[in-house]
């Protein structure tokens, strides 16, 4: 079955790297020798995997199946099946020899074990001899910052984290329910879209139109309540929509239904490739399915697996992955406090924080302020705290400087007062 799955996945993704990177040869496909040889020969001769129509024309009885398993599962399983396939005749021959000559049987067994030993190559990088590659990357980063980092749309946050790395980045935003973490996530996505990049947004709870209304609020300061309730100026909104359609870069919103109610890392990879996405955001990691799940695994194990696989996706596709995570009540102070949840309060799994490259904790107060604090940063300092006066209805964020900033206390107090007056009457619930 796994051989059928691998062939199907190669045809679906038009990518043969699964075989090449894991030293899987045609010998691993005893039941599909003709099929795999056709794919390999086509790739060698024409430089690409045959499309489904070409393949089915050659093998009309072959049934291409939908594959939801991860690459790791497929590779591990076919290796195990191949070893079993090679071992059975050896075991049978040993049993036959044991009946007449046990010494010959043992000698045959020892020799056969050497032949059966898997030869999976393990690679590495000599950071001494390959130091020039490191220098070349350094100069590229230095001279082309925009090709290596996205800004977040929060200028003060960028000062602390240097933006979002465009690869090897699993950026976690976590908070209690209804604290604004999804708004922060979408503001970052809207900003990256404004920079001219394709953004993907997985929304397990809200429809594409609801996310679209939030986008309109963040991008053009329409009243979110007005859009949701039909109270905005019709002509003004129509003119905006007509101009918006002139943009060529994409903001793709997909719901659980679009993933057949099973959001997996493998499906996310196909989604990224289909729309040529430069960044993806997942509004709720707990809605994802663990492709490595084994009977007996608990929620903590599954979420750890998922976060590991998301980081691998980021590394493989060279795009940042942003995820929203729920926090427990543990360690959360009173509603009026600006203290944010601690890492240990991440619901169901500390493995998420372990695999993340950056973790941002978020807390909203009754006064309408939003506090962010950096709880993990793989390549930078932690602990930096920012406070914003936040208009939920118009999506505006105004930074409130803390009293330990370099400017005089009187100026700080004036800025705080102006920010709060701006949003004084804006304390509606989050839409």
C-alpha positions as CSV (number, residue, x, y, z in Angstrom):
1,X,0.0,0.0,0.0
2,X,2.8,2.5,0.9
3,X,4.4,2.0,-2.6
4,X,1.1,3.0,-4.1
5,X,0.9,6.0,-1.8
6,X,4.4,7.2,-2.7
7,X,3.8,6.9,-6.5
8,X,0.5,8.8,-6.1
9,X,2.3,11.5,-4.0
10,X,5.0,11.9,-6.6
11,X,2.4,12.3,-9.4
12,X,0.3,14.7,-7.3
13,X,3.3,16.9,-6.2
14,X,5.3,16.6,-9.4
15,X,8.3,16.2,-7.2
16,X,10.7,13.2,-7.1
17,X,12.9,14.5,-4.3
18,X,11.2,12.0,-1.8
19,X,13.0,9.2,-3.6
20,X,16.3,11.0,-4.3
21,X,16.8,12.4,-0.8
22,X,16.1,9.1,0.9
23,X,18.0,6.7,-1.4
24,X,14.8,4.9,-2.4
25,X,15.4,3.0,-5.6
26,X,13.1,1.1,-7.9
27,X,13.9,-2.1,-6.0
28,X,11.7,-0.8,-3.2
29,X,8.6,-1.2,-5.5
30,X,8.5,-4.9,-6.4
31,X,4.7,-4.7,-7.2
32,X,5.1,-1.5,-9.3
33,X,8.4,-2.0,-11.2
34,X,7.0,-0.8,-14.5
35,X,5.3,2.2,-13.0
36,X,8.3,3.5,-11.1
37,X,10.7,2.8,-14.0
38,X,8.4,4.9,-16.2
39,X,8.4,7.8,-13.8
40,X,12.2,7.6,-13.3
41,X,13.0,7.3,-17.0
42,X,10.6,10.2,-17.8
43,X,12.3,12.4,-15.2
44,X,15.7,11.5,-16.5
45,X,14.9,12.1,-20.1
46,X,12.6,15.2,-19.9
47,X,13.6,16.7,-16.5
48,X,10.2,16.4,-14.9
49,X,7.8,13.9,-13.4
50,X,5.1,12.8,-15.9
51,X,1.7,14.4,-15.3
52,X,-1.3,12.4,-14.3
53,X,-2.7,12.2,-17.8
54,X,0.5,10.9,-19.3
55,X,0.9,8.4,-16.6
56,X,-2.7,7.1,-16.7
57,X,-2.4,6.8,-20.5
58,X,0.5,4.4,-19.9
59,X,-1.1,2.6,-16.9
60,X,-4.9,2.9,-17.2
61,X,-5.6,0.4,-14.4
62,X,-3.5,2.3,-11.9
63,X,-5.6,4.1,-9.2
64,X,-4.0,7.3,-7.9
65,X,-5.0,7.7,-4.3
66,X,-5.2,10.8,-2.0
67,X,-2.1,10.8,0.3
68,X,-2.4,12.5,3.7
69,X,0.6,10.8,5.4
70,X,3.8,12.7,6.0
71,X,7.0,12.1,4.0
72,X,8.7,10.7,7.1
73,X,5.9,8.1,7.6
74,X,6.1,7.1,3.9
75,X,9.9,6.7,3.9
76,X,10.0,4.8,7.2
77,X,7.2,2.4,6.2
78,X,8.6,1.6,2.7
79,X,12.0,1.0,4.2
80,X,10.5,-1.4,6.7
81,X,8.5,-3.2,4.0
82,X,11.6,-3.4,1.8
83,X,13.7,-4.9,4.6
84,X,10.9,-7.5,5.3
85,X,10.7,-8.3,1.5
86,X,14.5,-9.0,1.5
87,X,14.5,-10.8,4.8
88,X,11.8,-13.4,4.2
89,X,13.8,-15.6,1.7
90,X,16.9,-15.4,3.9
91,X,14.9,-16.6,6.9
92,X,13.4,-19.4,4.8
93,X,16.8,-20.5,3.6
94,X,18.3,-20.5,7.1
95,X,15.4,-22.7,8.3
96,X,16.1,-25.1,5.4
97,X,19.8,-25.3,6.1
98,X,19.3,-25.8,9.8
99,X,17.7,-29.2,9.1
100,X,20.8,-30.6,7.5
101,X,23.8,-28.4,8.5
102,X,23.6,-26.0,11.3
103,X,27.1,-24.6,10.8
104,X,26.3,-23.8,7.2
105,X,23.1,-22.2,8.3
106,X,24.9,-19.9,10.8
107,X,27.5,-19.0,8.3
108,X,24.8,-18.1,5.7
109,X,22.9,-16.1,8.4
110,X,26.0,-14.0,9.3
111,X,26.8,-13.2,5.7
112,X,23.1,-12.4,4.9
113,X,22.8,-10.1,7.9
114,X,25.6,-8.0,6.4
115,X,23.8,-7.8,3.1
116,X,20.5,-6.9,4.9
117,X,22.0,-4.1,6.9
118,X,20.3,-0.8,5.7
119,X,22.6,1.6,4.0
120,X,20.9,4.9,4.7
121,X,23.4,7.7,4.1
122,X,23.8,10.2,6.9
123,X,25.1,13.6,5.7
124,X,26.6,16.6,7.5
125,X,28.3,19.9,6.9
126,X,32.0,20.6,7.7
127,X,31.6,24.1,9.1
128,X,35.4,24.6,8.8
129,X,35.9,23.7,5.2
130,X,32.5,25.1,4.2
131,X,33.0,28.3,6.1
132,X,33.0,30.3,2.8
133,X,29.3,29.4,2.4
134,X,28.6,30.9,5.8
135,X,30.4,34.1,4.8
136,X,28.5,34.3,1.6
137,X,25.2,34.0,3.4
138,X,26.3,36.7,5.9
139,X,27.0,39.1,3.1
140,X,23.7,38.3,1.4
141,X,21.8,39.0,4.6
142,X,23.8,42.2,5.2
143,X,23.2,43.6,1.8
144,X,19.7,42.3,1.1
145,X,17.8,42.5,4.3
146,X,14.4,42.5,2.6
147,X,15.2,39.1,1.0
148,X,15.8,37.5,4.4
149,X,13.3,39.2,6.8
150,X,9.7,40.5,6.8
151,X,8.7,43.4,8.9
152,X,5.7,42.8,11.1
153,X,3.8,46.0,10.8
154,X,4.6,46.7,14.5
155,X,7.6,49.0,14.2
156,X,8.5,48.7,17.9
157,X,8.3,44.9,17.8
158,X,10.6,44.9,14.7
159,X,13.1,46.8,16.8
160,X,13.2,43.9,19.3
161,X,13.0,40.9,17.0
162,X,14.4,42.2,13.7
163,X,11.2,41.1,11.9
164,X,10.2,37.6,10.8
165,X,12.9,35.4,9.3
166,X,11.9,34.2,5.8
167,X,12.7,30.5,6.6
168,X,13.6,28.4,9.6
169,X,10.9,30.4,11.5
170,X,8.1,29.0,13.6
171,X,6.6,32.1,15.2
172,X,4.1,31.3,18.0
173,X,1.6,33.8,19.3
174,X,-0.2,32.7,22.4
175,X,-2.8,34.1,24.8
176,X,-6.0,33.2,26.6
177,X,-9.3,33.2,24.6
178,X,-10.6,36.5,23.2
179,X,-7.4,38.5,23.9
180,X,-6.7,39.7,20.4
181,X,-4.1,37.2,19.2
182,X,-6.0,36.5,16.0
183,X,-6.1,40.2,15.2
184,X,-2.4,40.5,15.8
185,X,-1.8,37.5,13.5
186,X,-3.9,39.0,10.7
187,X,-2.3,42.4,11.1
188,X,1.1,40.9,10.5
189,X,-0.3,39.0,7.5
190,X,-1.9,42.1,6.1
191,X,1.4,44.0,6.5
192,X,3.4,41.3,4.7
193,X,0.8,41.3,1.9
194,X,1.2,45.1,1.6
195,X,4.9,44.5,1.1
196,X,4.0,42.6,-2.1
197,X,4.1,39.0,-1.0
198,X,1.6,36.1,-1.2
199,X,0.2,35.2,2.2
200,X,-1.8,32.1,3.2
201,X,-4.1,32.2,6.2
202,X,-5.7,29.0,7.7
203,X,-8.9,29.9,9.5
204,X,-10.4,26.9,11.3
205,X,-13.1,28.9,13.1
206,X,-14.1,31.8,10.8
207,X,-15.2,32.1,7.2
208,X,-13.1,33.6,4.4
209,X,-15.5,36.6,4.3
210,X,-15.1,37.2,8.1
211,X,-11.3,37.2,7.7
212,X,-11.8,39.4,4.6
213,X,-13.7,42.0,6.7
214,X,-10.9,42.1,9.2
215,X,-8.4,42.6,6.4
216,X,-10.4,45.5,5.1
217,X,-10.4,47.0,8.6
218,X,-6.7,46.6,9.1
219,X,-5.8,47.7,5.6
220,X,-8.2,50.6,5.2
221,X,-9.5,51.3,8.7
222,X,-13.2,50.5,7.8
223,X,-15.3,49.9,10.9
224,X,-15.3,46.2,11.5
225,X,-18.6,46.4,13.2
226,X,-19.9,48.5,10.3
227,X,-18.8,45.9,7.8
228,X,-20.2,42.9,9.8
229,X,-23.5,44.7,10.4
230,X,-23.9,46.3,7.0
231,X,-23.6,49.9,8.3
232,X,-20.6,51.2,6.3
233,X,-21.0,53.6,3.3
234,X,-21.9,51.4,0.3
235,X,-20.3,53.5,-2.4
236,X,-17.1,54.0,-0.4
237,X,-16.7,50.3,0.2
238,X,-17.4,49.4,-3.4
239,X,-14.8,51.8,-4.7
240,X,-12.3,50.3,-2.2
241,X,-13.1,46.8,-3.4
242,X,-12.7,47.7,-7.1
243,X,-9.3,49.2,-6.4
244,X,-8.3,46.3,-4.2
245,X,-8.8,43.8,-7.1
246,X,-6.1,45.5,-9.1
247,X,-3.5,44.0,-6.7
248,X,-1.8,40.9,-8.2
249,X,-0.3,39.4,-5.0
250,X,-2.5,36.9,-3.1
251,X,-4.0,36.7,0.3
252,X,-5.4,33.1,0.4
253,X,-7.8,32.1,3.2
254,X,-8.6,28.5,3.6
255,X,-10.9,26.9,6.2
256,X,-11.0,23.3,7.6
257,X,-13.5,22.4,4.9
258,X,-10.9,23.3,2.2
259,X,-8.6,20.7,3.8
260,X,-11.5,18.1,4.0
261,X,-11.7,18.7,7.7
262,X,-8.1,17.4,8.3
263,X,-5.4,20.1,8.3
264,X,-2.0,18.3,8.0
265,X,1.5,19.5,7.3
266,X,1.6,17.5,4.1
267,X,-1.5,19.3,2.8
268,X,-0.1,22.6,3.9
269,X,3.0,21.9,1.7
270,X,0.8,21.3,-1.3
271,X,-1.2,24.4,-0.5
272,X,2.0,26.5,-0.3
273,X,3.2,25.2,-3.7
274,X,-0.1,25.6,-5.4
275,X,-0.5,29.3,-4.5
276,X,3.3,30.1,-4.4
277,X,2.9,31.4,-0.8
278,X,5.7,33.4,0.8
279,X,4.3,33.1,4.4
280,X,1.6,31.1,6.1
281,X,-0.4,31.7,9.2
282,X,-2.5,29.1,11.1
283,X,-5.1,30.5,13.5
284,X,-5.1,27.6,15.9
285,X,-2.5,24.7,16.0
286,X,-4.9,22.5,18.0
287,X,-7.1,22.2,14.9
288,X,-4.3,20.4,13.0
289,X,-4.0,16.6,12.7
290,X,-0.8,14.8,13.6
291,X,0.4,12.6,10.7
292,X,2.7,10.7,13.1
293,X,0.0,9.8,15.5
294,X,0.3,6.3,17.0
295,X,-2.3,4.6,19.2
296,X,-1.8,5.7,22.7
297,X,-0.3,9.1,21.9
298,X,-1.7,11.9,24.0
299,X,-2.5,15.5,23.0
300,X,0.9,16.7,24.2
301,X,2.8,14.2,21.9
302,X,0.6,15.1,18.9
303,X,1.1,18.9,19.3
304,X,4.9,18.4,19.8
305,X,4.9,16.3,16.5
306,X,2.9,18.9,14.7
307,X,5.2,21.8,15.8
308,X,8.3,19.8,14.8
309,X,6.8,19.2,11.4
310,X,5.8,22.8,10.9
311,X,9.4,23.9,11.6
312,X,10.6,21.3,9.1
313,X,8.1,22.7,6.6
314,X,9.5,26.2,7.2
315,X,13.1,25.0,6.6
316,X,12.2,22.9,3.5
317,X,10.1,25.5,1.7
318,X,12.0,28.5,3.1
319,X,9.0,30.4,4.3
320,X,8.0,31.5,7.8
321,X,5.1,29.8,9.6
322,X,3.0,31.7,12.1
323,X,0.7,29.9,14.5
324,X,-1.8,30.8,17.2
325,X,-1.7,28.8,20.4
326,X,-4.1,28.9,23.4
327,X,-2.9,29.5,26.9
328,X,-4.2,28.0,30.1
329,X,-5.2,30.1,33.0
330,X,-2.0,29.1,34.9
331,X,0.1,32.1,35.5
332,X,-2.3,34.7,34.2
333,X,-2.8,37.7,36.4
334,X,-5.9,39.8,36.8
335,X,-7.7,41.3,33.8
336,X,-6.4,44.7,34.6
337,X,-2.8,43.7,34.8
338,X,-0.4,44.0,31.9
339,X,1.3,40.7,32.9
340,X,1.1,38.2,30.0
341,X,1.0,34.4,30.2
342,X,4.2,32.5,30.7
343,X,5.6,29.8,28.5
344,X,4.6,27.0,30.9
345,X,0.9,28.0,30.4
346,X,0.8,26.9,26.8
347,X,-2.1,24.6,26.6
348,X,-1.4,20.8,26.2
349,X,2.3,21.0,25.2
350,X,5.5,22.7,26.1
351,X,6.9,21.0,23.0
352,X,5.4,23.8,21.0
353,X,7.6,26.4,22.7
354,X,10.6,24.1,22.4
355,X,10.2,23.9,18.6
356,X,9.3,27.6,18.1
357,X,12.0,30.1,17.0
358,X,10.0,33.0,18.5
359,X,7.2,33.1,21.0
360,X,5.1,36.2,21.6
361,X,2.7,36.3,24.6
362,X,-0.3,38.6,24.4
363,X,-2.7,40.0,26.9
364,X,-5.6,42.5,26.6
365,X,-7.0,44.6,29.5
366,X,-10.3,46.2,30.2
367,X,-8.8,49.6,29.4
368,X,-8.3,48.6,25.8
369,X,-4.6,48.1,25.9
370,X,-2.8,45.2,24.4
371,X,0.4,43.9,25.9
372,X,3.0,41.9,24.0
373,X,6.0,40.3,25.5
374,X,8.8,38.2,23.9
375,X,9.0,34.9,25.7
376,X,11.4,33.2,23.4
377,X,13.7,34.3,20.6
378,X,16.3,31.9,19.3
379,X,18.6,34.5,18.0
380,X,17.9,37.4,20.3
381,X,17.0,38.7,23.7
382,X,13.8,37.8,25.5
383,X,11.6,39.7,27.9
384,X,11.0,42.8,25.8
385,X,7.5,44.2,26.5
386,X,5.3,46.5,24.4
387,X,2.0,48.1,25.2
388,X,-0.4,49.3,22.6
389,X,-3.7,51.2,22.8
390,X,-5.8,49.2,20.4
391,X,-9.0,50.1,18.6
392,X,-10.8,46.8,18.1
393,X,-13.2,48.4,15.6
394,X,-10.8,50.1,13.3
395,X,-7.8,47.8,13.8
396,X,-5.4,50.7,14.8
397,X,-2.5,50.1,17.2
398,X,-0.8,53.0,18.9
399,X,2.3,52.2,21.0
400,X,2.3,53.5,24.6
401,X,5.8,54.1,25.8
402,X,6.7,52.7,29.1
403,X,8.0,55.0,31.9
404,X,11.5,53.6,31.7
405,X,11.9,54.9,28.1
406,X,14.7,57.4,27.5
407,X,12.3,60.3,27.0
408,X,11.2,62.6,29.9
409,X,8.4,61.3,32.1
410,X,6.1,64.3,31.2
411,X,6.3,63.6,27.5
412,X,5.6,59.9,28.1
413,X,2.5,60.8,30.1
414,X,1.3,63.1,27.3
415,X,1.6,60.3,24.7
416,X,-0.2,57.8,27.0
417,X,-3.0,60.3,27.5
418,X,-3.3,61.0,23.7
419,X,-3.4,57.3,22.9
420,X,-6.1,56.6,25.4
421,X,-8.2,59.6,24.4
422,X,-8.1,58.5,20.8
423,X,-9.8,55.2,21.6
424,X,-11.7,56.2,24.7
425,X,-15.1,55.2,23.4
426,X,-13.9,52.1,21.5
427,X,-14.3,49.2,23.9
428,X,-16.5,46.9,21.8
429,X,-16.0,43.2,21.9
430,X,-13.7,41.6,19.5
431,X,-15.4,40.8,16.2
